Amino acid sequence: METKLPTAQEWEEAAKTFNFKDNRVSKKLTEFEKIPKDAYDEQVSCLAEVRHLAKVLSPKTQNATKFLADLIQAIDKTQSTISKAQKAAKAQADNAFTPQEAANMLRKVKFAGLKWDPKKLQQAHQAIDKAITASHWKAHTHFAKRVLERGPKYNIHDGDDLQAAIHAGRSQPGRSQHGEEGKFEHHITHGGFISYNPATRTIITLV
């Protein structure tokens, strides 16, 4: 047997082969399979019970002994994987922002005093991107392009206008796309919004 946790059905088949009479392991594995994937503590607790039940079984052959040893190793490995997933989920939750916290972070990006010539697109893109980088943020390449294209209809003609629009705006959670979590939409004055992710400090686009 590979060091992977068997399903309840796989255990039942092995139990017949090795003549294990106790069916509690099968019941616990069935219970484990029904536990939600994000119920980490319940999963670990259930596997601990499976481990205990496996330890008290009396193998009759060397193959049965090896099978149980592999089972316990698989349980330990699965518990470790679950614990890592729980820590990752907690870290993600700890990095969550309220709309106000997210907005305050975005307002710290300094655009004030920035000038650009809309006729010189490459230089304007670089100027906007440089301002974002100087504030220890990063931007998708089309953010600057959208500022130049759509900014004027939102009364944004330079960095002072952009800064004022951001400071007067408000944020709300955005729709997640392509598996990207933590996005916000910062609705600015005169319409439109800036899509951004405070967790990764990334300004995505101007809509």
C-alpha positions as a LaTeX table, in Angstrom:
\begin{tabular}{lrrr}
\hline
Residue & $x$ (\AA) & $y$ (\AA) & $z$ (\AA) \\
\hline
Met1 & 0.00 & 0.00 & 0.00 \\
Glu2 & 1.22 & 3.52 & $-0.83$ \\
Thr3 & 1.43 & 6.01 & 2.00 \\
Lys4 & $-1.89$ & 7.63 & 1.14 \\
Leu5 & $-5.00$ & 7.52 & 3.21 \\
Pro6 & $-7.34$ & 4.75 & 2.03 \\
Thr7 & $-11.00$ & 5.40 & 1.43 \\
Ala8 & $-13.54$ & 3.62 & 3.59 \\
Gln9 & $-14.20$ & 1.20 & 0.74 \\
Glu10 & $-10.49$ & 0.49 & 0.26 \\
Trp11 & $-10.16$ & $-0.16$ & 3.99 \\
Glu12 & $-13.10$ & $-2.60$ & 3.97 \\
Glu13 & $-11.52$ & $-4.58$ & 1.14 \\
Ala14 & $-8.19$ & $-4.72$ & 2.99 \\
Ala15 & $-9.90$ & $-5.64$ & 6.27 \\
Lys16 & $-11.40$ & $-8.71$ & 4.60 \\
Thr17 & $-8.00$ & $-9.70$ & 3.23 \\
Phe18 & $-6.26$ & $-9.36$ & 6.58 \\
Asn19 & $-9.21$ & $-10.62$ & 8.62 \\
Phe20 & $-9.64$ & $-7.47$ & 10.74 \\
Lys21 & $-12.91$ & $-7.96$ & 12.62 \\
Asp22 & $-13.22$ & $-4.43$ & 14.10 \\
Asn23 & $-15.32$ & $-2.26$ & 11.73 \\
Arg24 & $-14.84$ & 1.00 & 13.65 \\
Val25 & $-11.97$ & 2.09 & 11.39 \\
Ser26 & $-14.27$ & 1.83 & 8.38 \\
Lys27 & $-16.96$ & 3.87 & 10.13 \\
Lys28 & $-14.46$ & 6.58 & 11.10 \\
Leu29 & $-13.04$ & 6.77 & 7.57 \\
Thr30 & $-16.59$ & 7.15 & 6.26 \\
Glu31 & $-17.14$ & 9.93 & 8.79 \\
Phe32 & $-13.87$ & 11.59 & 7.74 \\
Glu33 & $-14.92$ & 11.60 & 4.08 \\
Lys34 & $-18.08$ & 13.53 & 4.98 \\
Ile35 & $-16.31$ & 16.29 & 6.92 \\
Pro36 & $-16.10$ & 19.60 & 5.00 \\
Lys37 & $-12.63$ & 20.30 & 3.62 \\
Asp38 & $-12.34$ & 23.53 & 5.59 \\
Ala39 & $-13.29$ & 21.91 & 8.91 \\
Tyr40 & $-9.64$ & 21.38 & 9.73 \\
Asp41 & $-9.91$ & 20.62 & 13.45 \\
Glu42 & $-12.66$ & 18.06 & 12.87 \\
Gln43 & $-10.59$ & 16.33 & 10.21 \\
Val44 & $-7.51$ & 16.11 & 12.41 \\
Ser45 & $-9.55$ & 14.88 & 15.39 \\
Cys46 & $-11.28$ & 12.22 & 13.32 \\
Leu47 & $-7.98$ & 10.98 & 11.91 \\
Ala48 & $-6.57$ & 10.80 & 15.44 \\
Glu49 & $-9.40$ & 8.41 & 16.30 \\
Val50 & $-8.68$ & 6.35 & 13.18 \\
Arg51 & $-5.04$ & 6.19 & 14.22 \\
His52 & $-5.94$ & 4.99 & 17.72 \\
Leu53 & $-8.29$ & 2.32 & 16.39 \\
Ala54 & $-5.65$ & 1.10 & 13.94 \\
Lys55 & $-3.06$ & 0.88 & 16.73 \\
Val56 & $-5.23$ & $-1.46$ & 18.84 \\
Leu57 & $-5.85$ & $-3.93$ & 16.01 \\
Ser58 & $-4.05$ & $-7.25$ & 16.24 \\
Pro59 & $-2.46$ & $-8.15$ & 12.91 \\
Lys60 & $-2.13$ & $-11.89$ & 12.24 \\
Thr61 & 0.50 & $-11.74$ & 9.52 \\
Gln62 & 3.57 & $-9.73$ & 8.59 \\
Asn63 & 1.71 & $-8.24$ & 5.63 \\
Ala64 & $-1.08$ & $-7.12$ & 7.93 \\
Thr65 & 1.46 & $-5.50$ & 10.23 \\
Lys66 & 3.01 & $-3.62$ & 7.31 \\
Phe67 & $-0.43$ & $-2.57$ & 6.10 \\
Leu68 & $-1.26$ & $-1.02$ & 9.46 \\
Ala69 & 2.15 & 0.68 & 9.64 \\
Asp70 & 1.53 & 2.21 & 6.21 \\
Leu71 & $-1.94$ & 3.29 & 7.30 \\
Ile72 & $-0.58$ & 5.10 & 10.35 \\
Gln73 & 2.10 & 6.76 & 8.22 \\
Ala74 & $-0.61$ & 7.89 & 5.77 \\
Ile75 & $-2.68$ & 9.28 & 8.64 \\
Asp76 & 0.29 & 11.26 & 9.96 \\
Lys77 & 1.03 & 12.59 & 6.49 \\
Thr78 & $-2.60$ & 13.60 & 5.92 \\
Gln79 & $-2.82$ & 15.31 & 9.31 \\
Ser80 & 0.32 & 17.28 & 8.48 \\
Thr81 & $-1.16$ & 18.36 & 5.14 \\
Ile82 & $-4.39$ & 19.45 & 6.84 \\
Ser83 & $-2.46$ & 21.45 & 9.46 \\
Lys84 & $-0.53$ & 23.27 & 6.73 \\
Ala85 & $-3.78$ & 24.07 & 4.91 \\
Gln86 & $-5.26$ & 25.40 & 8.14 \\
Lys87 & $-2.27$ & 27.68 & 8.73 \\
Ala88 & $-2.45$ & 28.95 & 5.14 \\
Ala89 & $-6.17$ & 29.67 & 5.51 \\
Lys90 & $-5.56$ & 31.52 & 8.77 \\
Ala91 & $-2.77$ & 33.58 & 7.21 \\
Gln92 & $-5.07$ & 34.54 & 4.34 \\
Ala93 & $-7.80$ & 35.52 & 6.77 \\
Asp94 & $-5.34$ & 37.60 & 8.80 \\
Asn95 & $-4.40$ & 39.47 & 5.63 \\
Ala96 & $-8.02$ & 40.41 & 4.93 \\
Phe97 & $-8.80$ & 44.13 & 4.84 \\
Thr98 & $-11.92$ & 46.08 & 5.63 \\
Pro99 & $-12.99$ & 48.47 & 2.84 \\
Gln100 & $-11.80$ & 51.41 & 4.94 \\
Glu101 & $-8.40$ & 49.81 & 5.58 \\
Ala102 & $-8.01$ & 48.99 & 1.88 \\
Ala103 & $-8.98$ & 52.53 & 0.84 \\
Asn104 & $-6.51$ & 54.06 & 3.29 \\
Met105 & $-3.72$ & 51.95 & 1.80 \\
Leu106 & $-4.59$ & 53.07 & $-1.73$ \\
Arg107 & $-4.65$ & 56.72 & $-0.64$ \\
Lys108 & $-1.00$ & 56.42 & 0.40 \\
Val109 & 0.09 & 56.00 & $-3.22$ \\
Lys110 & 1.47 & 59.43 & $-4.11$ \\
Phe111 & 0.34 & 60.88 & $-7.42$ \\
Ala112 & 0.24 & 64.54 & $-6.30$ \\
Gly113 & 2.50 & 66.77 & $-8.35$ \\
Leu114 & 2.76 & 64.24 & $-11.17$ \\
Lys115 & 2.42 & 65.67 & $-14.69$ \\
Trp116 & 2.13 & 63.82 & $-17.98$ \\
Asp117 & 1.69 & 64.62 & $-21.62$ \\
Pro118 & $-1.13$ & 62.49 & $-23.11$ \\
Lys119 & 0.51 & 62.91 & $-26.52$ \\
Lys120 & 3.63 & 61.14 & $-25.29$ \\
Leu121 & 2.12 & 57.85 & $-24.17$ \\
Gln122 & 5.30 & 55.93 & $-23.37$ \\
Gln123 & 6.68 & 58.69 & $-21.17$ \\
Ala124 & 3.29 & 59.15 & $-19.49$ \\
His125 & 3.04 & 55.40 & $-18.75$ \\
Gln126 & 6.51 & 55.40 & $-17.24$ \\
Ala127 & 5.75 & 58.44 & $-15.09$ \\
Ile128 & 2.59 & 56.88 & $-13.65$ \\
Asp129 & 4.25 & 53.50 & $-13.08$ \\
Lys130 & 7.24 & 55.20 & $-11.43$ \\
Ala131 & 4.96 & 57.02 & $-8.99$ \\
Ile132 & 3.30 & 53.73 & $-8.05$ \\
Thr133 & 6.62 & 51.94 & $-7.62$ \\
Ala134 & 7.98 & 54.79 & $-5.49$ \\
Ser135 & 5.06 & 54.19 & $-3.11$ \\
His136 & 6.08 & 50.50 & $-2.85$ \\
Trp137 & 3.12 & 49.31 & $-4.91$ \\
Lys138 & 3.01 & 47.72 & $-8.34$ \\
Ala139 & 0.60 & 48.08 & $-11.25$ \\
His140 & $-0.70$ & 46.04 & $-14.13$ \\
Thr141 & 0.59 & 47.52 & $-17.37$ \\
His142 & $-2.83$ & 48.69 & $-18.52$ \\
Phe143 & $-3.55$ & 50.86 & $-15.44$ \\
Ala144 & $-1.54$ & 53.79 & $-16.80$ \\
Lys145 & $-3.08$ & 53.26 & $-20.24$ \\
Arg146 & $-6.59$ & 53.42 & $-18.78$ \\
Val147 & $-5.74$ & 56.57 & $-16.81$ \\
Leu148 & $-4.70$ & 58.28 & $-20.02$ \\
Glu149 & $-7.64$ & 56.94 & $-22.02$ \\
Arg150 & $-10.46$ & 57.26 & $-19.51$ \\
Gly151 & $-9.11$ & 59.78 & $-17.03$ \\
Pro152 & $-10.32$ & 62.92 & $-18.84$ \\
Lys153 & $-13.98$ & 61.87 & $-18.68$ \\
Tyr154 & $-13.51$ & 61.55 & $-14.90$ \\
Asn155 & $-11.82$ & 64.99 & $-14.77$ \\
Ile156 & $-8.42$ & 63.38 & $-14.26$ \\
His157 & $-5.77$ & 65.22 & $-16.28$ \\
Asp158 & $-2.73$ & 64.93 & $-14.01$ \\
Gly159 & $-1.50$ & 63.43 & $-10.77$ \\
Asp160 & $-3.21$ & 66.04 & $-8.59$ \\
Asp161 & $-6.57$ & 65.18 & $-10.17$ \\
Leu162 & $-5.96$ & 61.47 & $-9.71$ \\
Gln163 & $-4.89$ & 61.94 & $-6.09$ \\
Ala164 & $-7.98$ & 64.06 & $-5.34$ \\
Ala165 & $-10.29$ & 61.53 & $-6.98$ \\
Ile166 & $-8.80$ & 58.70 & $-4.91$ \\
His167 & $-8.95$ & 60.63 & $-1.65$ \\
Ala168 & $-12.62$ & 61.51 & $-2.22$ \\
Gly169 & $-13.54$ & 57.98 & $-3.29$ \\
Arg170 & $-14.63$ & 54.93 & $-1.35$ \\
Ser171 & $-13.79$ & 51.24 & $-1.59$ \\
Gln172 & $-15.88$ & 48.11 & $-1.63$ \\
Pro173 & $-14.99$ & 44.44 & $-2.14$ \\
Gly174 & $-14.62$ & 43.59 & $-5.81$ \\
Arg175 & $-15.61$ & 40.50 & $-7.73$ \\
Ser176 & $-12.96$ & 37.78 & $-7.80$ \\
Gln177 & $-11.82$ & 36.69 & $-11.24$ \\
His178 & $-9.34$ & 34.01 & $-12.32$ \\
Gly179 & $-8.85$ & 32.86 & $-8.72$ \\
Glu180 & $-7.56$ & 36.23 & $-7.55$ \\
Glu181 & $-8.84$ & 36.92 & $-4.04$ \\
Gly182 & $-8.80$ & 40.16 & $-2.07$ \\
Lys183 & $-9.68$ & 42.57 & $-4.87$ \\
Phe184 & $-11.39$ & 45.89 & $-4.14$ \\
Glu185 & $-13.09$ & 48.52 & $-6.26$ \\
His186 & $-12.33$ & 52.10 & $-5.27$ \\
His187 & $-15.16$ & 54.24 & $-6.67$ \\
Ile188 & $-13.84$ & 57.68 & $-7.52$ \\
Thr189 & $-15.52$ & 61.03 & $-7.99$ \\
His190 & $-17.18$ & 61.72 & $-11.35$ \\
Gly191 & $-17.78$ & 57.98 & $-11.88$ \\
Gly192 & $-15.56$ & 54.99 & $-12.56$ \\
Phe193 & $-13.52$ & 52.92 & $-10.17$ \\
Ile194 & $-9.98$ & 51.70 & $-9.63$ \\
Ser195 & $-9.63$ & 47.94 & $-9.28$ \\
Tyr196 & $-6.83$ & 47.01 & $-6.87$ \\
Asn197 & $-5.58$ & 44.39 & $-4.43$ \\
Pro198 & $-4.26$ & 45.73 & $-1.10$ \\
Ala199 & $-2.96$ & 42.31 & $-0.04$ \\
Thr200 & $-0.54$ & 42.21 & $-2.99$ \\
Arg201 & $-0.32$ & 46.04 & $-3.20$ \\
Thr202 & $-1.28$ & 45.94 & $-6.87$ \\
Ile203 & $-3.25$ & 48.57 & $-8.79$ \\
Ile204 & $-5.02$ & 46.65 & $-11.54$ \\
Thr205 & $-6.95$ & 49.04 & $-13.76$ \\
Leu206 & $-9.24$ & 52.06 & $-14.05$ \\
Val207 & $-12.74$ & 51.19 & $-15.21$ \\
\hline
\end{tabular}
